[in-house]
Amino acid sequence: MASVRSLAPLLVLLLLLAPLLAASAEEGENKSSSLGGLFWATGKDESDLLPVVDSDDPSAVESENDEFAGGFSSLDGMLEWAIGHSDPVKLKEKANDIQKLSAEELKKRQLEIKELMERLKMPSDAELMQTAISDLNNSSISLEDRQRALNELLILVEPIDNANDLDKLGGLVAVIQELHHSDPEIRTTSAWILGKAGQNNALVQNQILAYGALTKLMKMVNSSFTEEAIKALYAISSLIRNNKVGQKLFYSEDGNIMLQDIMTNSSMDIHLQKKAVFLVADLADFQLGNADNAELSYLGDRLFLKAVIDLTSVPDLDLQEKALMAVRSLLQLTSTKALDFKDFCSLDEVLERMREHLVKLMSQEEHAEYARDLESLRREVYIIFHKKVEQVTWVPT
């Protein structure tokens, strides 16, 4: 009797909260139910169920209860969740009743709690990924469940360890296959997953590149479904960022022409143009930091340079800033020519028009601070530009 009663506060809490935990477990077994904003996947049997967010907002899981996002990591975690979802008054009322239970009754309740905890156990991240991947490989699964499986992977690949395990589990092949799906939202989420998994991760970048996904992603950038084009370009940027192999593949597929087309198309979605010009700056910065990349001279084409510089004259200030940052980096490349900036792109005139515009904006309270910051960047570009021009060796005619 003493050994059972020595469980004291912890056992009492478990006994008190068992009904609440049992109710939540029963809800989890109902495939059509939801708990705390999370939905249960329907592509598997009950033993393989896992929580995912609503397909319309995959990122929403970040605001939900962390215990249900990854399971109860400990008994304390389960208790904290249960207490937070309980009525303090009812807990107090139940406490007196629990203290009156006999040793035999306590043992019975203890066994019930053990069984309940087994039912509440959540699978590991690897198991969750494997379940989602199995769903993707199931050709008979519904479109809704296929989207949910992708949303699950979108969340699970964020930790670098999970991203590194994705290929071992067959996940990269499964996701890349979905890039060819007839539904644009499926293709969009698949590209998003590849972008997240490959971001700042050379191992996964090279794995995805080895599967030849870059070519398909570049075609997706031309999609009439804007979000698909944006996520495809995001994935491309993630795969080639700081990756020499990826950048060579990108240029061999005329990636510079793709970026130029996006930047010069006035009807193009502005978010796509921002991503394109941001990638230009990133590619230029990579070349600046890697002297052995002289062979990657595509960024020095004067038509390409003009496409970037022309974006400094658009109405959107954020796009102006991103374009100006790209110009700053491009000016510092040895593969770009000062006279192309000066004569072909008329950079002097562009910078002067920008200065006049920013002076007007600085007189407006709502734009003043941002305009001052942009003017500081403009001056920096002006100085770098004129230093580059001054370095040109003039040959007498």
Buried (B, 14 or more C-beta within 10 A) or exposed (E): EEEBEEBEEEBBBBBBBBBBBBEBBEEBEEEEEEBBBBBBBBBBEEEBBBBBBBBEEBEBBEEBBEBBBBBBEEEEBBBBBBBEBBEEEEBEEBBEEBEEBEEEEBEEBBEBBEEBBEBBEBBEBBBBBBBBBBBBEBEEBEEEBBBBBBBBBBBBBEEBEBBBBBBEBBBBBBBBBBBEBEEBBBBBBBBBBBBBBBBEBEEBBBBBBEBEBBEBBBEBBEBEBBBBBBBBBBBBBBBBBBBEBBBBBBBEBEBBBBBBBBBBEEEBBEBBBBBBBBBBBBBBBBBBEEEEBEEBBBBBBBEBBBBBBBBBEBEEBEBBBBBBBBBBBBBBBEBBBBEBBBEBBBBBEBBEEBEEBBEEBBEEEEBEEBBEEBBEBBEBBBEBBBEBBEEEEEEEE
